[in-house]
Amino acid sequence: MKRSLDLKRLLESIDHRSYPAYKDTRGAYDFRDYTLSIDHVQGDPFASPSKVSVIISHRNAGFPAEYFDKPWKKTALEDYLLRCFSQEISRFNFKARGSGKSGLIATSRPGQEILPRTACEIGKNDITARFEIGFPAFGRTINSGELIRILFDFLPGCVRNVFFYKNRDAQEVRKRIELSEDQEFIRQELKRLNLVSFAGDGSILPRETGISDRPMKGSVPFKSPESLKITLNLPFHGPLSGMAIARGITLIVGGGYHGKSTLLKALESGVYNHIAGDGREYVITDDTAIKLRAEDGRSINNVDISLFIRDLPNKKDTTRFSTADASGSTSQAAAVIEGIEAGAGAFLIDEDTSATNFMLRDDLMQKIVSRDKEPITPFIERARDLYEQAGISTVLVAGSSGAYFFIADTVIQMDSYRPADITPLVRDACEKAASKPETSAPGFSLPKPGRKMNPGGTGRATGVFALRSDEKDETADTGSDSTLSQNSGTSGKHRGFNGRGRSERTSGRTERIKVKVRGKDSFQVAKEPVDLRFVEQLADSEQTAALAQMVRFCLEKGLLEQLTVRECVDTLLKEYGSRGLAAFSDSSYCAMGLALPRPQEIYACLNRFRG
């Protein structure tokens, strides 16, 4: 390995040369306490910044081994170190002078959720932190003096302040690990006590604004009703009381603006652990729970929706249903079946974002339009069987119809953000009701396993993936979206797509599959956009970036043609288990900017991929 002195001499020797001479700096350098690795050098000062990493051995870092001996503790420590490192280097951002992105120093900036990320990873022997640096220049002439300031003056202090345990507040570090242990304890208690969710007393559920996920100041602290309250004896926090939502069918009702959707939003976010101070760190939900909603216009690929929709007037087979433009009810029916396939333990549903004709049909409508003229079996007639035969609970926010009162096991009324258990009152009212809705339907059967995305496919690229050699590369690195714009290829090699990972070009060469991520809501693989706006439990744009790379990986390996959807997801998870998120990196190095999505979001992504 080269010495840090070798790097300084090299930088001094290329000062004032043309920008491409920076590429000579690629490689690893020994800085005594840590190793600096320059993994990728940008093409010019206006392109996406250079990718750099530091590797600190556990011997030098000194963090106690028991702080990362379990997956949840390791993720918590990685998250803590990443947040500290991001804060440290932000003090020096653009302190070095130059044109374009010269002087930029940045890494991932996590939100309220704690997620495994490539930006900071704890391995068996060391800790790796990945970040970006805009290599300084004036125009397109190297200004190596400013890069020397970054690498030799700014960076060493940041690394030692963050990644050396002796320089951290030991009590602060310990509290992060203890919180992760308490959160994992609650998750295990959910399974033992047969619960969907637990919401700790004192939690702050409302968020700051519609675009901010931070807690709202002055909010009403959550307080569970006595009939639903349980007390858990957490390993470090000690006794903690809170509301337990049992498995079965739970209804959340109340007037407008009283906190129904706020509670549901907290529950759906509870599939992830949250940082201390978020207000929802003790709101924990079954980590397989899925938020369901209508999604007009989404594609559906070979899904058996006959549990909800059958006997269509056009005689279309709903046991192998496909469409490029689903209606709200059809999309929600497909989402239920896909959720079953994804292993969901609970469905979280808000009436406001659901298709009315999928959720229920009132008495008058059933009298006027007879059952044999209606191909849709509403969700209300399947919810009980979903729980009793498939083990899938439902938590539903309802505000306009009382039909679901008749099947609910628990009814929670939100009043000024305070929950009340009104189940006995509701049961009494249901018994006295003059008419009762239809709440069950015959013919419940789970879809058969083994669904493929493209049954009977030709194995050749069609449409969007058959890129021509004369097409303009619309996803070339222009310097925008620096942490999210990624051109793919495996180990730096050109890869395209022809059903087996390649797109054949008229020149005889191959075209790489290009990936472009657009925030949290969508990405593009080759020319094919994937819309994830309504996959509401995606918490971070870096999860979307990881999903994009996973789709690219599937295309290169031909997995979507060869395997069932479940086998595809299992293969991706196996790759992650053996090599981490680096398994899906689109280059010879593992860049920052990827965060692990849940298996349920991987399923959702593949199901929305039209290619």
C-alpha positions in Angstrom: 0.0 0.0 0.0 1.2 3.5 -0.8 1.9 6.0 1.9 0.1 9.3 2.5 3.3 11.0 1.7 3.2 9.4 -1.8 -0.2 10.9 -2.3 0.9 14.4 -1.3 3.9 14.2 -3.6 1.7 13.0 -6.5 -0.8 15.9 -5.9 2.1 18.4 -5.8 3.5 17.0 -9.1 0.2 17.3 -11.0 -0.7 20.8 -9.8 -1.9 23.1 -12.6 -2.1 20.2 -15.1 -5.4 19.4 -16.9 -8.1 17.8 -14.8 -7.8 14.2 -16.1 -4.4 13.9 -14.4 -6.4 13.6 -11.1 -7.1 10.0 -12.1 -3.6 9.0 -11.2 -4.5 9.4 -7.6 -6.8 6.4 -7.6 -5.8 3.8 -5.0 -5.3 3.2 -1.3 -3.0 5.2 0.9 -1.9 4.5 4.5 -2.6 7.4 6.8 -1.3 5.5 9.9 -4.5 5.5 11.9 -6.7 4.7 8.8 -6.6 3.9 5.1 -7.8 6.5 2.6 -9.1 5.0 -0.6 -9.8 7.1 -3.7 -12.2 4.8 -5.5 -13.4 7.0 -8.4 -12.2 10.3 -9.8 -14.7 12.6 -11.5 -14.2 13.5 -15.1 -14.3 17.3 -14.6 -15.0 19.8 -11.8 -18.7 19.9 -12.9 -19.4 16.2 -12.9 -20.5 14.0 -10.0 -18.0 14.3 -7.2 -15.2 11.8 -6.7 -15.9 8.8 -4.5 -13.7 8.3 -1.5 -13.7 6.0 1.5 -11.8 5.6 4.7 -11.2 2.3 6.4 -10.5 2.1 10.1 -9.5 -1.2 11.7 -11.4 -2.2 14.8 -8.1 -2.2 16.7 -7.7 1.5 16.0 -11.4 2.4 16.2 -11.8 0.7 19.6 -15.6 0.4 19.8 -16.6 -2.5 22.1 -17.3 -5.7 20.1 -20.6 -6.1 22.0 -21.9 -2.9 20.3 -22.0 -4.6 16.9 -22.4 -8.3 17.6 -26.1 -8.3 16.6 -27.6 -7.0 13.3 -29.8 -4.4 15.0 -26.9 -3.1 17.2 -24.6 -3.0 14.2 -27.1 -1.0 12.2 -27.6 1.4 15.1 -23.9 2.0 15.5 -23.4 2.5 11.8 -26.3 5.0 11.8 -24.8 6.9 14.7 -21.3 7.1 13.2 -22.7 8.2 9.9 -24.7 11.0 11.4 -21.7 12.2 13.4 -19.5 12.0 10.3 -22.0 13.8 8.2 -22.1 16.6 10.7 -18.3 16.8 11.1 -17.5 17.0 7.4 -20.3 19.5 6.8 -18.2 22.1 8.6 -15.6 21.9 5.8 -18.0 21.8 2.9 -16.8 24.1 0.1 -14.1 25.6 2.4 -11.7 24.7 -0.4 -11.9 27.0 -3.4 -12.5 26.3 -7.0 -15.0 26.0 -9.9 -17.9 23.6 -10.2 -18.2 21.2 -7.3 -14.7 22.0 -6.1 -14.5 21.7 -2.3 -17.7 19.7 -1.9 -17.4 17.2 1.0 -20.6 15.2 1.6 -21.9 11.8 2.7 -25.4 10.4 3.2 -27.7 12.3 5.4 -30.1 9.9 7.1 -33.7 10.8 8.0 -35.6 9.7 11.1 -35.3 6.0 10.3 -32.3 3.8 11.1 -31.4 1.8 8.0 -28.4 -0.2 6.9 -26.5 2.0 4.4 -23.4 1.7 2.2 -22.2 5.1 3.5 -21.0 3.5 6.7 -20.5 -0.2 7.2 -19.0 -2.2 10.0 -17.3 -5.3 8.8 -15.6 -8.2 10.5 -12.2 -6.4 10.7 -12.9 -2.7 10.1 -15.3 0.2 9.7 -15.7 1.7 6.2 -17.1 5.2 5.7 -17.9 6.3 2.1 -18.3 9.9 1.0 -17.8 12.3 -1.9 -15.2 15.0 -2.5 -15.3 17.6 -5.3 -11.7 17.6 -6.4 -10.7 21.3 -6.7 -9.9 23.0 -9.9 -9.8 26.5 -11.5 -11.7 26.0 -14.7 -10.4 22.6 -15.8 -7.0 23.1 -14.3 -6.0 21.1 -11.2 -5.8 23.0 -8.0 -4.1 20.3 -5.9 -3.2 22.6 -3.1 -6.9 22.8 -2.1 -7.3 19.0 -2.3 -4.2 18.6 0.0 -6.0 20.9 2.5 -9.1 18.6 2.3 -7.2 15.3 2.6 -4.5 16.3 5.0 -5.9 19.1 7.1 -9.7 18.8 7.2 -10.3 15.0 6.9 -8.0 13.5 9.5 -9.6 15.4 12.3 -13.1 14.4 11.2 -12.1 10.7 11.0 -10.4 10.7 14.4 -13.3 12.7 16.1 -15.9 10.3 14.8 -14.5 6.8 14.3 -12.2 6.6 17.4 -14.2 5.5 20.4 -11.8 7.3 22.8 -12.9 10.6 21.2 -16.6 9.9 21.5 -19.0 10.4 24.4 -19.1 6.8 25.7 -22.5 7.4 27.4 -24.0 8.7 24.2 -22.8 5.8 22.2 -24.1 3.3 24.8 -27.5 5.0 24.7 -27.8 4.4 21.0 -27.0 0.7 21.4 -29.4 0.4 24.3 -32.2 2.0 22.4 -31.7 -0.5 19.6 -31.8 -3.4 22.1 -35.1 -2.0 23.6 -36.6 -1.7 20.1 -35.6 -5.2 19.1 -37.1 -6.5 22.4 -40.4 -4.9 21.6 -40.4 -6.5 18.1 -39.9 -9.9 19.7 -42.7 -9.1 22.2 -45.1 -8.4 19.3 -44.6 -12.0 18.1 -44.9 -13.5 21.6 -48.0 -11.5 22.5 -49.6 -11.9 19.0 -49.7 -8.1 18.4 -49.6 -6.1 15.2 -48.2 -3.0 16.9 -47.2 -1.3 20.1 -47.4 2.5 20.6 -45.6 3.7 23.7 -47.2 6.2 26.0 -45.6 9.7 25.6 -44.9 9.2 21.9 -45.2 12.2 19.7 -47.0 11.1 16.5 -47.8 14.3 14.5 -45.0 15.5 12.2 -43.7 19.0 11.8 -45.1 19.6 8.3 -46.2 17.7 5.3 -42.7 17.7 4.0 -40.8 17.3 7.3 -40.7 14.0 9.2 -39.5 15.6 12.4 -41.8 15.7 15.4 -44.3 18.6 15.8 -43.5 20.9 18.7 -46.3 21.3 21.2 -48.1 18.1 20.1 -50.3 16.1 22.4 -48.3 13.1 23.8 -49.8 9.7 23.0 -51.7 8.1 25.8 -53.2 4.6 25.5 -56.7 3.7 26.7 -56.7 1.6 29.8 -58.4 -1.3 28.1 -55.7 -1.6 25.5 -52.7 -0.7 27.7 -49.9 -3.1 28.4 -46.6 -2.6 30.2 -43.4 -4.0 28.7 -40.3 -4.4 30.8 -37.6 -3.2 28.4 -34.0 -4.3 29.0 -32.6 -0.8 29.4 -35.5 1.6 29.5 -37.3 -0.5 32.1 -41.2 -0.6 32.3 -42.9 1.1 29.4 -46.7 1.3 29.1 -48.4 1.7 25.7 -51.3 0.7 23.5 -51.2 -2.8 22.1 -53.0 -3.5 18.8 -53.8 -7.2 18.8 -53.9 -9.3 15.6 -57.2 -9.4 13.9 -59.3 -6.6 12.5 -58.8 -3.2 14.1 -60.8 -0.1 13.1 -59.6 3.5 13.7 -62.4 6.0 13.6 -63.2 9.5 14.7 -64.0 13.0 13.4 -61.9 14.7 10.8 -58.6 16.2 11.9 -58.7 14.2 15.2 -55.6 12.1 14.4 -56.9 8.9 12.6 -54.5 9.1 9.7 -51.7 10.4 12.0 -51.9 7.2 14.1 -52.0 5.0 11.0 -49.0 6.9 9.5 -47.0 6.3 12.7 -48.0 2.6 12.6 -46.8 2.2 9.0 -43.6 4.0 9.8 -43.1 1.7 12.8 -41.8 -1.1 10.6 -38.5 0.7 11.0 -36.6 1.7 14.1 -36.4 5.5 14.7 -33.7 7.6 16.3 -34.0 9.0 19.8 -35.9 12.2 19.9 -38.1 11.3 16.9 -41.1 10.8 19.1 -41.9 7.4 17.5 -38.9 5.5 18.8 -41.3 3.3 20.8 -43.9 2.9 18.1 -43.1 -0.5 16.8 -45.1 -2.4 14.1 -44.8 -5.9 12.7 -42.0 -5.4 10.2 -43.8 -7.2 7.5 -46.9 -4.9 7.6 -47.8 -3.3 4.3 -49.7 -0.1 3.6 -52.4 -0.8 0.9 -54.0 1.9 -1.3 -55.6 2.3 -4.7 -53.1 3.2 -7.5 -54.8 4.2 -10.7 -52.7 3.6 -13.8 -50.2 1.1 -12.4 -49.2 -2.0 -14.3 -50.2 -5.5 -13.1 -48.4 -8.5 -14.3 -49.8 -12.0 -14.2 -51.5 -11.7 -10.8 -54.4 -13.9 -9.6 -57.0 -11.4 -8.5 -59.9 -13.8 -8.6 -60.3 -13.6 -4.9 -61.7 -10.1 -5.4 -62.5 -9.8 -9.1 -63.9 -12.5 -11.4 -66.5 -13.1 -14.1 -65.6 -10.0 -16.1 -68.0 -9.0 -19.0 -65.1 -9.4 -21.5 -64.4 -12.9 -20.1 -60.8 -11.9 -19.3 -59.0 -14.5 -17.1 -58.6 -12.9 -13.6 -56.5 -15.9 -12.4 -53.7 -14.6 -14.6 -54.5 -11.0 -14.9 -52.3 -8.4 -16.5 -52.9 -4.8 -17.5 -50.8 -1.7 -18.2 -53.4 0.7 -16.8 -55.3 -0.6 -13.7 -58.2 1.0 -12.2 -58.3 1.9 -8.5 -60.2 -1.2 -7.4 -58.1 -3.5 -9.6 -54.8 -2.1 -8.4 -55.9 -2.5 -4.8 -57.0 -6.1 -5.4 -53.7 -6.8 -7.0 -51.8 -5.1 -4.1 -53.6 -7.5 -1.6 -52.5 -10.6 -3.5 -49.0 -9.3 -4.0 -48.9 -8.5 -0.3 -49.8 -12.1 0.5 -47.0 -13.2 -1.8 -44.6 -10.8 0.0 -45.3 -12.4 3.3 -47.3 -9.5 4.9 -48.5 -10.1 8.4 -50.8 -7.1 8.4 -52.5 -4.7 6.0 -52.7 -1.0 6.9 -55.5 0.8 5.0 -56.8 4.3 5.0 -60.3 4.8 3.6 -59.2 8.1 2.1 -56.7 6.5 -0.3 -58.8 3.4 -1.1 -61.2 2.6 -4.0 -64.7 2.8 -2.6 -66.1 0.0 -4.7 -63.2 -2.3 -3.6 -63.8 -1.6 0.1 -67.6 -2.2 0.3 -71.0 -2.0 -1.4 -73.9 -0.7 0.7 -77.3 -2.3 1.0 -79.1 -0.1 -1.5 -76.4 -0.6 -4.1 -76.6 -4.4 -3.7 -80.4 -4.3 -4.1 -80.2 -2.2 -7.3 -77.1 -3.9 -8.8 -77.4 -7.6 -8.0 -74.4 -9.6 -6.9 -74.4 -11.7 -10.2 -73.9 -8.4 -12.1 -71.0 -7.2 -10.0 -67.6 -8.8 -10.6 -66.0 -7.3 -7.5 -66.0 -9.0 -4.1 -65.3 -6.1 -1.7 -62.6 -6.3 0.9 -65.1 -6.3 3.7 -66.2 -9.8 2.6 -62.6 -11.1 2.6 -61.0 -9.4 5.6 -62.1 -12.0 8.2 -60.9 -14.9 6.0 -57.6 -13.1 5.4 -57.1 -13.2 9.1 -58.5 -16.5 10.0 -57.2 -18.5 7.0 -54.1 -16.6 6.0 -53.1 -15.0 9.3 -53.1 -11.5 7.9 -54.5 -8.8 10.2 -56.1 -5.5 9.0 -55.8 -2.1 10.6 -58.2 0.2 8.8 -59.0 4.0 9.2 -62.6 4.6 8.5 -64.5 7.9 8.6 -67.6 7.7 6.4 -69.0 4.2 6.6 -69.9 2.0 9.6 -70.0 -1.2 7.7 -66.7 -2.4 9.0 -68.0 -2.1 12.6 -69.6 -5.5 12.0 -66.3 -7.3 11.5 -64.0 -5.4 13.8 -62.3 -7.1 16.7 -61.2 -3.7 18.1 -62.4 -0.2 17.5 -60.3 2.8 18.5 -61.8 6.3 18.3 -59.4 9.2 18.0 -60.5 12.3 19.8 -58.2 15.3 19.7 -55.3 12.9 19.1 -56.2 10.8 22.1 -57.3 7.2 21.5 -60.3 5.6 23.2 -61.4 2.0 23.0 -65.1 2.0 22.0 -65.3 -1.7 21.1 -68.1 -2.5 23.6 -70.2 0.5 22.4 -69.8 -0.6 18.8 -70.7 -4.2 19.4 -73.9 -3.1 21.3 -74.8 -0.8 18.4 -74.2 -3.5 15.8 -76.5 -5.9 17.7 -79.3 -3.4 17.7 -78.8 -2.4 14.0 -81.9 -2.9 11.9 -79.9 -4.1 8.9 -76.5 -5.6 8.6 -74.1 -5.5 5.6 -72.8 -8.6 3.9 -69.5 -9.4 5.5 -68.5 -12.7 4.1 -68.3 -14.3 0.7 -67.8 -17.9 -0.4 -64.9 -19.3 -2.3 -61.9 -18.0 -0.3 -58.7 -19.5 -1.5 -55.1 -18.2 -1.5 -53.4 -17.7 -4.8 -51.1 -20.5 -5.9 -47.4 -19.9 -5.5 -45.0 -19.8 -8.4 -46.0 -16.6 -10.1 -43.6 -15.4 -12.9 -43.5 -11.9 -14.2 -43.4 -13.0 -17.8 -44.8 -16.5 -18.3 -44.0 -17.9 -21.7 -41.7 -15.0 -22.5 -39.5 -15.2 -25.5 -36.3 -14.4 -23.6 -35.5 -11.5 -26.0 -35.4 -7.8 -25.2 -38.5 -5.9 -26.4 -39.2 -2.2 -26.8 -37.4 -0.1 -24.3 -34.3 -2.3 -23.7 -33.4 -2.8 -27.3 -31.1 0.3 -27.4 -29.7 1.3 -30.7 -26.2 2.4 -31.1 -27.2 5.8 -32.5 -29.4 6.6 -29.5 -28.3 9.5 -27.3 -27.4 8.4 -23.8 -29.9 10.4 -21.8 -28.6 9.2 -18.5 -25.0 10.2 -18.9 -23.2 11.7 -15.9 -23.9 15.5 -16.2 -23.0 16.3 -12.7 -26.6 16.6 -11.4 -28.0 14.4 -8.7 -24.5 13.6 -7.7 -25.2 10.9 -5.1 -28.1 9.3 -7.1 -27.2 9.4 -10.7 -25.5 6.1 -11.5 -24.4 4.5 -14.7 -24.4 0.8 -14.3 -22.2 -2.0 -15.2 -20.8 -4.8 -13.1 -17.2 -4.5 -12.0 -16.7 -1.7 -14.4 -17.6 -3.9 -17.4 -20.1 -2.9 -20.0 -23.4 -4.7 -19.5 -26.6 -4.3 -21.5 -29.8 -6.2 -21.8 -31.0 -8.8 -24.3 -32.9 -11.0 -21.9 -29.6 -12.2 -20.5 -28.1 -8.9 -19.4 -27.0 -7.5 -22.8 -28.4 -5.2 -25.4 -26.9 -6.0 -28.8 -25.9 -3.0 -30.8 -25.5 -2.6 -34.5 -21.8 -2.0 -34.1 -21.4 -5.4 -32.5 -20.7 -3.8 -29.1 -23.0 -3.9 -26.1 -24.8 -1.1 -24.3 -24.7 -0.9 -20.5 -28.0 -0.8 -18.6 -28.2 2.7 -17.3 -29.8 3.6 -14.0 -31.2 7.0 -13.0 -32.8 7.6 -9.6 -35.1 10.5 -9.1 -35.5 11.0 -5.4 -37.6 8.6 -3.4 -40.5 8.3 -5.8 -39.1 6.8 -9.0 -36.1 5.6 -11.0 -35.3 4.6 -14.5 -33.7 1.5 -15.8 -32.5 1.9 -19.4 -35.5 3.8 -20.8 -38.1 2.2 -18.5 -39.4 4.4 -15.6 -40.6 2.7 -12.4 -43.1 4.8 -10.4 -42.9 4.2 -6.6 -44.9 7.2 -5.5 -47.6 5.0 -3.9 -45.2 2.6 -2.2 -45.6 4.7 0.9 -43.4 2.8 3.3 -40.2 3.6 1.3 -38.5 5.9 3.8 -35.4 7.2 2.0 -34.3 7.9 -1.6 -31.3 5.6 -1.0 -33.7 2.7 -0.6 -35.0 3.7 -4.0 -31.5 3.8 -5.4 -30.9 0.2 -4.0 -34.1 -1.0 -5.6 -33.0 0.4 -9.0 -29.7 -1.5 -8.7 -31.6 -4.6 -7.7 -33.7 -4.4 -10.9 -30.6 -3.8 -13.0 -29.0 -6.9 -11.3 -32.1 -9.0 -12.1 -32.0 -7.9 -15.7 -28.3 -8.6 -16.1 -28.8 -12.1 -14.6 -32.0 -12.8 -16.5 -33.7 -13.5 -13.2 -37.1 -12.1 -14.1 -37.4 -14.6 -16.9 -35.9 -17.6 -15.3 -37.4 -17.4 -11.8 -40.6 -16.8 -10.0 -41.1 -13.5 -8.3 -40.5 -15.0 -4.9 -37.3 -16.8 -6.2 -36.1 -13.4 -7.5 -36.5 -11.7 -4.2 -35.0 -14.7 -2.3 -32.0 -14.5 -4.7 -31.6 -10.8 -4.0 -31.8 -11.3 -0.3 -29.3 -14.1 -0.5 -26.9 -11.9 -2.4 -27.3 -9.2 0.3 -26.7 -11.7 3.0 -23.4 -12.9 1.5 -22.0 -9.6 0.2 -24.1 -6.8 1.5 -25.4 -4.0 -0.7 -22.1 -4.1 -2.5 -23.6 -7.1 -4.4 -25.7 -4.7 -6.4 -23.2 -1.9 -6.9 -22.9 -0.9 -10.5 -19.2 -0.5 -10.6 -15.9 -1.9 -9.4 -16.3 -0.1 -6.1 -19.3 0.1 -3.7 -20.4 3.7 -3.7 -22.3 5.5 -0.9 -25.9 6.2 -1.6 -27.6 2.8 -1.1 -29.9 1.9 1.8 -31.5 -1.5 2.4 -35.3 -1.7 1.6 -37.5 -4.3 3.2 -38.4 -7.5 1.2 -41.9 -6.1 0.9 -40.6 -3.0 -1.0 -38.5 -5.3 -3.2 -41.7 -7.2 -4.2 -43.5 -3.9 -4.7 -40.8 -2.6 -7.0 -40.6 -5.7 -9.1 -44.4 -5.8 -9.4 -44.4 -2.2 -10.8 -41.6 -2.8 -13.3 -43.2 -2.8 -16.7 -40.1 -4.0 -18.6 
